[in-house]
Amino acid sequence: MVTISAKSVSTLRIVVQWCFLLWVIGMGIRFGMFVNAIQSGAAVPLDSRPPGVEGFLPIGALTSLKYWLVSGKIHPVHPAALVIFLSILLMSLLARKSFCSWLCPVGTISEGAYKLGRLLFGRNMLVWRWLDVILRCIKYLLLLLFVKFILLDMPAEALGGFLDAPYWAVSDVKMLHFFTRMSGTTMVILATLALLSLCHKMFWCRYLCPYGALLGLVGLVGPFKIRRDPAGCTGCQRCSSACPSSLSVHSRTAISSPECTGCLTCVAHCPERNVLAMQPVFWKRPLATWVFPAVAVLAFMAGIGAGMVSGHWHGSLSYDDYQRLIPLVPYLSH
């Protein structure tokens, strides 16, 4: 059997992260070309609209999820948003919140930022434990608000009204304009977050991302956990020092925290063989390091593939629909 070391898997994760980020950037460029073709009056676009851009519409995906649960139907406008959302939930259910550490573009940038900050400043900033706990609550409060307003409070009749409205139809274009037509306020906020991310490990992910909060809670019921063999552990604490989520890996026999992203950084930094491993509770023998990332990535691919095969990937909006709706974007943004 071919074996792959923990350090090799850690390197593989970085490669997967940055390849996915480059793919997302390429997809954004394609979508920008699609929108520019419409705005320039082209009769036919040079490139088709990539449905994957709907992954940047998580609030609409949450609304689509409730619509699906209530009506039993997947709404035809931006169905890929729901498919991607469900695929990420499946990924988290089977492999903790591995989306955050293996695929999420924001997570990749955040990780690169704190490593750059450590290179520039020699260290990363730490906050008082009590303040860290308070700040970590923010993302869960944001998640609670979204769940309350959309899943709990939004009446069934309002779901179809929102998803049928022009506002939702051009939400992907408005998201594109968020990146290409930034306001001064947006630039200041992003610059502040970038500075904080340089100084503090995974600032956005640790304190502010409600998506990550949801995935962390879903991942708690999954089979995989980082497990430590106390008998073989030397107490060097390299695992805890390396952990991007600042978890005390060295003092626990199993990591059950929703903050664990399944990045395997602690495993890669452990100097002892088979002391740290990501494995299911029912698996007692050492598990090959590559199994966990394989489960994570295959779960995501399976979800996306199921959406494509079932015909719920490409939306119902035509090129003519976008030609009619895009001029309305400035008026639908308010």
N, C-alpha and C positions, 0 to 999 in steps of 0.2 A: 504493500500500500504506500502511495506517495504521501509523505508528511511535509507539512509546511510549518515553519517555526512561527512563534508568536510575533517576533519582530518583523518577519516577512509579511504576515497578515496586516500588521500595523502600517507597513509601507504600502501594501495593496489598498488599504482603506484610503490613504491619502491620494493614491492614483485614481481610485473610483470617485472620490469627492471632487477632485479638480476636473476630471473628465465630464462628470455630470454637470458641474458648474459651466464648463465651456459649452456643453450641449444646450443648456438653458439659455446662455447668452446668444448662441447661434439661433435658437428658436425665437428669441426676442427680436433679433435682427430681421429674421424672416417675416415676423408679424409686422414689424415696423415698415418693411418694404410693401407688404400687403396694404396697410393703411395708407401709405404714401401714394400708392398707385390709385387708390380711390380718390384721395384728395387732389391728385393731379388730373383727374378726369379720364384715366385710362379705361378703355372698354373692357379689357381683360387684364388681370393681374399677372405679373411676371412669375410670381410664386403663390402657391395656395396658402391659406391661413392654417397654421399649425394648432390643432386642438389643445396641445399640451400647455399653451399659455393660460388655460383656465385653471391650472394648478395654483395660480396667484389670486384666486377668488375664493378663499376659504369661507368667508361669511355667506356668500351666495351658495356655496356647496352645502353649508349647514342648513340653509333654507330649503335647498333641493332635497336634502336628506329627509327633512320632516314631510315635505310634499310627497315623497316616495312612500314613506311610512303610512301617511294618511290615505293617499289615493291608490297606492299599489302601482303607480306608474312613474317612470323616470321622465321628468320634463324635457322636451326636445330642444330647448334653448340652453346651450352650454352644458350638455350632459357629461362632457369630459371632466368638468369640475367635480361632479359627484363621484365619478369613476376613480379619479385620482385620490379624492378624499377617502373613499372606502378602501382603496388599495393601501394607503398609508396606515389606516386603522388596522387592516389585516396584518400589515408588516409589524405594527407595534404589538398586536395581540400575540403574535408568534415569536417575536424577537425584540421585546422591550421597545424603547423609543430609538431604535437603530436608525430610523429615517433621519433623525437629527444629526447623527454622527457619521452616517455613510452617504447620504444623498442631499440633504437640505442645503441649498445654495447659501442661505443666510448663515447656517451653522459653519459651513466651510470658510466663509469670509470672517466670521467671528473667531474661529480657531486660528486662522492665519494672522488676524489682527493681534491677538494676545501674544502669539509667538514672536511677532515682529516687535511688539512692545517690550517683551522680555529681552530681546536682542538689543533694542535701543537703550533701555533704562536699566538693564541688568537684573530686573525682577518684575513681578506683577504685584499690584496693590492688593492688600487684604483689608477687609472691613471687620469691625467688631462682630462677634458671633450673634449678639442680639439684633444688631442692625441687619445682618445677613438674613436672619430668619424673617424679619419684617419685610425686607425687600423681596424675598422669595414669594411672599404671599401675594404680591401685586399681580403676577401672572395668573394665579388661581382665581383672584377676584375678577379679573378681566374675563376669564373663561366662564365664571359663574354668571356674569352679566350677559354674555352671548347666549348661554344656555337658557337663561331665564327669558330674555326678550324674544328669542327665536323658537327654541324647542318647547318652551312652556307657555309663554304668553301670546305668541302670534296665532291668531285664530286661523282655522283651516281655510276659510274663504279668502283670507288675505294672502295666503301663500301663492295661489294661482295668480292673483292680481299683481303681486310683485314680480313673479317669474315671467308673466306675459307682458310686463311693462317695457317700454323702450329703455328705461334706466338700466334694467338688468341686461338687455340685449347688447348694449354698448359698454357694459362694465369692463370688458377686456380692453377696449380702446381707452377708457378713462384710466385704467391701470397703466397702460403704456404711456399715457401723457404724464402720469405721476413721475415716471423716470425721465421722460424727455422734455418736459416743460415744468421743471421744479420751481416752486415759488421760493421767495427768500426765506420764509418761515420754515419750509421743508428742508432747505439746505442747512439752515442753522441747527435744526433738530438732528438731521443725519450726521452733521459734523460733530455735534456733541456726543452722539452715540458712538461714532467712530473713535473719538478721543477716549471715551470711557472704556471701549473695547480694547484699546491699546494698553490701558492701564490695568484692567481687571479681566480675569479669565471669563470668557463667554458671558459678558455683561448682559447683552440682549437676551440670550437664551436662558440665562439663570434667573433673571428678574422680571422680564417683560413679555415674553412670548406666550400667549395663551394657547397657541397651537401645540407647543412643546409641553405645556401643562396637561393638556388633554391626552397626548400620546404617552406621557409618563404615567398617568393614572390607568390608562388602558393596559399598558405594559405590566402593571403590577399583577395581573391575573395570568400572565403568560408563563410558560414552563421554564424559561431560561433565567438564570441568575449567576452572577459572579460568586463563586464559592472558594473559600480558603481552607486549606488543610493546616490547622494549627500545629500539628506535629512536625511538619516540615518547614514551617515559617520561622525565619531567623529574627523577625522584628525589625528589619532594616528600614521599613516605612517608605521604600522607594515607590511602592504602588500608590500610596496616599499622596505623596509629593507630586507624582505625575498626573494624577486624576484631574481632568479638566473641570469636573463638577465638584472638586474639593471634598470628596467623600473619604471617610476614615476607613479605607479598605483593610488596613493592617490590623484593625481591632475587631473585625467581625468575621463570622464564619460564613455568612451569606449576605449579599447586598440586595436589600429589598426596597431601597429608596427609589421614588419616582424620578429622582434626579439622574439616575444611572442611564447613560445613553447607549450602552453596549459598544463603546468605541474600542474596547480591549486594550487601551493604553496601559492600564494597570498590569494586565497579563504580560504585555510586551516588556515592561520594566522590571518584572519579578526575576531575580537572579536564580531562583530555585526551580527545578523542573517539577511540573505537575502540582505545584502548591496553589497556584491561582488558575482557575478555569471557568469559562462560561459554559454551563451545561444545565440540562433539565434536572429537576429534583429526583426524577425516577431513574436517572442514569448514574450509576455508582462508579463505573470505571472511567479513566481519563478519556475525554472526548477530543477528537482532532480539532484544532483551533479554527480550521476553515469551515467547519460545519455551521457555526452560528451565522457568519456573514452570508454563507450560501443560502441558508433558510431565509434571512432578511431580504436579500436581493431577489430571490426567486418568488417570494410572497408578493413583492411589489410588482414584478413582471407578470405574475399570474393574474393579479387584479386588473392591470392595464389590458392584458391580453383578453380577459373575459369581457371587458367593456367593448373592445374592438370587435370580437367575434359576435357578440350579442347585438351589435349595431347601435351601441350607445356611446360612440366616441365622437363622431362628427355631428355637429349641431344642425338644426333645421334652417338656420339663417343662410340665405344665398348672398352672392356678390351684390345683387341688386338691392337686397335688404340693407346691406352695409352702406351702399351708395346713398340710400335714402336716410339712414339713421345717423351716420357720422357727422353731417352738418349740424345735427341737433345736439351734439355732445356738450358744447358750452352752456346750453340752456338746461340740459338734464343734470348738470353737475351741481346745481344750486337747489 
